[in-house]
Amino acid sequence: LRTDDITMICIFIDSINEDYKDVPKRSLDAGLETFEDKSDEIESEGRRASLADKGKMNKRLEEIKTLLKASLADVPNQQGYDFQKLYTEKTAEERKCISQAINGSVMLQSMTDEQRDLILGVLQPVEVKNGDWVIRQGEEGDRFYIVEEGSFEVRISNRLAPGRISSKKSSDGGGKLVHMYHGSKAKQIHPSFGELALLYAAPRAASIISKTDGKIWSLHRDALKALILGQDGRKELVSVLRSMSELDGFKDEEIVDFASGMFEKTFKEGTMIITAGEKGSAMYVVSNGGCVINLVVNGGEDLSSNLQAMDYFGQEVITTEDGRYLTDVKATTDTKCWILEKAAIEKSMKKLQTVRDGKSSV
């Protein structure tokens, strides 16, 4: 269940009270002048309230993004998903309906166009009948739903014991009615629910019961995770970072956080990416292309090796005291590299050290 923190106040005016008809104009003008005198103050208050609300929303969005990054640590093996089998053709009308719902989803609206197309492709159609229970309060959620057509009750039971799941046999019929979702192709209204299930597995907070025949679309959490990490190579990136001894001690969610924060940069053939002795600010993972790495040992011997996709270099800046590169690395063809900033690693290292110090003092 998703709850929206939005308050709407509607004022309906049927008519103007006749008693005010004979009020002297100067009295009305005086009131208007008083309002005008206060208008800047009112506008300022409104602006402050708007900024406060915007700040709260931005904070909530960041919290959700953080949760999504952490949840990606528990990503399924992409080979276990047959995306061709999950893929279903959609009509232009269906694609429009789904796209509208995605635009209103906090977790999906920030996806790239390519990721949205992939998500749209694997959404599964579900035909529902009047009385069907789509979600049961207390059960572990793993799917997000978009309503194409139909009406759905949201019910919460206060009688449900912890660890129990609501059902048709419940004496209270699923609990108190707290909300209704109405989907309509004619009105182009397509609400969604179950969004938090895309982040983590947790008991559902309410039951969703269909009150009409209708149609919904479902997206499984594991499919979303596999698409996000598999689509742009970040899943392999996570595996590379996990294999690095320099990052030993970091939790899985921290490694995923590193991977999600890395960006790609293209280096032209012949470009010297890093130079031995230079102060380093980042480490690199080859995305595609190729590089040659050179190390001059004490005897003056020049040792070189070729680097390919998912090989990494420059990691010494993480562990060396002065943070200088020990090797030369040059692109042998046009090459793309994932870049992990040293500052991001240092920030997490400080947090890790604080935790370790706290544990050692107990």
N, C-alpha and C positions, 0 to 999 in steps of 0.2 A: 504494500500500500504506500502510495506517495501522498503526502499532505502538502498543500501549497500555502505558504505563509503570506496570504494576500487578504486584505480586508477591503471590502467595497461598501461605501455608504451611498444609498440612493435616496434622493428627496423628490417626492412627487407633489406638485402644486396643482390642486384642482381649480382654485380660483383665488382672487384677491378679496380679502375681507372688506365688505362695504363700509365698515366703520371708519376706515382710513381715507375715505373719499373726500371728507371735508377737512382733513388736516391741512393747516396753512402751509403753503409752499416753502416759506422760509424755514419752517421746522424741518421739512424734508431736506432742504439744502444744507442746513446745519449738520444734520446727521450724515449727509454725503461728504461734507467737508471733513468731519471727524474721521470718517472712513478713509478719505484720501490722505489725511495726515498720518494715518496708521498704515497706509498701503505699503510703504517701503519696509516697515517693520514686519508686516505680515508676510511680504514676499521673502524677506530675509529668513524668517522662521521656516517658511515652506522650503526654502533652498537648503537650510541646515537639515531639516527632516529628510529631504530627498537624498542628500549626501550620506546621512546616517543609514538610511535604508539601503542605498547602493553599497555602502561599506559592509553592511551585514550580508548582503547577497554575494559580494565578491569573496568575503570570508568563507561563506558556505560553499561556494563553488570550489575554492581552493581545498577545503576539507574533503569534498567529494573526489576531486582529482587525486589527492593524496591517498584516499582509500582505494581508488581504482588502481593506482600504481602499485600499492602494497598487495592488492588482490592478484595482480598479474604474476606474483612469485609462485602461486599455486596453479600454474598453467598446465593444462593437459598436454600429452604428447600429440603434436599435430598429425602425426601419422595415424593416430587412432580415430581421426575424423575423416569421413568420406564426404568432402564438401560437394562433390558432384551429385552424390545421392541426396544431400540436403537441399540442393539448389532447386528452386521451382520458378517457372516462368510466371511473370506478373503482367497483367494488362496495364495499359497506360493509366487507367482510372485507379487501379490498385497501387501502382507506383506513386501516384500523386497523393493518395490517402496516407500511405506509409511515410512518405517524405514529410508531409505536414506534421505527423506525430513525432518524427525524429527531430524536427526543428524545435519542438517544445520539450524535448528531453534534455535535462542538464548533462547527462552522461554521454549522450550520443551527438549533441549538436556541435561539439568541437572536433568531430571526426573529419578527416580529409574526404574529398569527393570520392576518391578511390575506395576508402574504407567504407563509406556510406553505401556505395554500389555493392560491395561484398556483403555487407550486413543485409541490405535489401534483398539480395539473392537468396540468403539462407533462412530468412524468416519463414516460418511454417504456418500455413492456413489451418484454422481450427473452426469447424462448424459447431455451434452450440444450440441447444434446445432450451426452451423455457423451463426453468427449475434446475438446470445444470449448475454444479458447484465448480467454478473455475479455480478458486483458491480457497483453502480451508485454514482457518485460524489455528496456529500452533504447529502446522506442518512446516518442514524445512523448504524454503523457497529456492528455486533454481532457474526460474523463467520470468521474462518481462513480456507484457502483453500490450498490443495496440488494438483498439476497438474500431472495426470497420463499420459495423452495423449492429444495433441492438442496445438494450438497456440492462444495466447491471447494478444490483444492490451491494453496498458495502455495509457489513454488519460486524459488530464487536460484541463478544459475549464476556460478561463479567463473572460468569459462573464457571468458566473453563479453568480447570486446575493446571498448574505449570506442567509442561511435558505432555499434555493431552491435546488431541486434535478435534476440532469441531466437525460435526457431521449432520446429515439430514435427520438423524435420530435424536439430535439435541432437542431437549424439551423447550428451549427458548427460540428454536428456529434459526439458530445462528447468532442470536443476540440482537442488540438494539440497532436499528437502521440509522446510520450516521451520514450516509452520502449516497448519491446516485450518479452513475456514469451513463451518458447517453451518446451513442455514436450514430451518425447519419451521413450517408453519402450525398443525399440531396442538399443537406445544409453544410456539407464539408466540415463536419465536426468529428474529430477522431481522438478521443482521450486515450490515455495509456495508464497502466498501473503495474505494480510489481517491480518497479525500477531498482530498488535496493538489492534485489536478488542478483543483479548484474555485478555487484560489488563483493558480496560474501554470502555464505550459507547461514541463515538465521531463521528462527520460527516466524511464520507470517503473523502480522499484527492484527489481521482482520480476515473475514471471509468475503469472497466475491461470488455472488449468486446471480445467474442470468434470469431476468424477468421476461424475456422475449426470446424467440428464435433469433439467431444472429450469426455473425462471423467475426472472429478475432485472429490476430497474427501473433505468434509466439517466437521469442528468441531465447535460446539457452545460454546460460552464463559461460559455460566451457567453450561453446562455439565462438562467442564474442572474444574471449581471451585468446583462443588459438588464432583467430583472424587478425587481431591487433598485433600480436607478437610475430606471427608467421608472415604477415603481409609485407613488412618492410625489413625483415631479417633481424629483428631485435631479439627473437628467441635464441638464435645462434649467438648473438652478441652477449646475452645473459650467460650462456654456457661458457663463452670465452672468458668473461670476467670472473666467473666462479672458479675457473681453473688457475687463475693467477695467484701465486703465493703472496704477492704484494698486497692482495686484498683479503688475505686470511683474517678471520675474526669478524668480518662484516656479516650481518644477517642476510638471508635471502631477499627480504623486502628492500634492504639497502642496496644490494647488488642490482635489483630490478630498478630501483630509483636511479642509480647511476646510468643504467642502459637507457631508460626512458628520457634522461636528460642529455644524452649525447646527440650531437648533430653531425651531419655529413659535409665534407668539403672536398672539392675536386682539385687535384694537382696535375698540371700539365706534364707531359713527358719531359724528363730532364730537370725537373724542379727539385731542389734540395729541400726536403721537408724538415729535417732537423740536422744540426751540425754539432759534432762533438765539442764539448767545452762551453757551448751556449747555455745560458740560463733557461730552464724549461718551464713552460706554463701548462703543458698538457701532455697526455699520452695518446696513442693512436692505435686503431684496429683497422686493418685493410678490409674495405667492403668489396671492391672489385678492382681489377687491374694488377699491377705488380711493382715491386720496389727491390732495390738492392741495398743491403745493410753492410757497412764496413766498420771494422774495429781494428785499431792499431794497437798491438800489444807492446810490452816493454822492449822487446828486442827489435822493434821497428817492423815486424812482420804485419802485413796487411791481410786480415781475415775477412772474407766477404761471404754473403749468403743471400739467396733470393727469398723474398717474402711474397706470399700469395694471399688470397681471400681468407679472412679470419685469423691471419697472423697478426701479432701486435708488436709494438716497439715504443720506446720512450718511457717505459714504465719505471725506469730508474729515478726519474724526477720525484717519484712518490717516496722513495726510501733514502736517497742520498741526502746528506745534511745540507749541502749547498744547492741542491736541486738542479744540477747541470747534466746535460745529455752526455752519454759515454760513447755514442756511435754517430756515424753519418748515415743518413737514409735518403736515397734519391729515387724518384719515380722513374721507372724504366719504360712506362707507357702512361697514357692518361689514367690516373688512378683516383678512386674515391676512398676516403678514410672516414671512419667514425672517430670523433674527437671527444675525449673526456677531460674536462678542465681540472687542473690540480686543485684549484680552490674548492671545488665540490667535494673532492676526496678529503681535503684537510678539514673541512667543516664537519664531515661525518666522523673523521678520526677524533676530533675534539669531543664530540658527543660520546663516542665509544670509550675514550679515556676517562671521561667523567663517570660513566657507568662503572667502569672497572675500579676506579678509585673509590667509588661509593661502596662497592661490594667488598673491597679489601679492608675497609675500615669497620665493617660490621663484625 
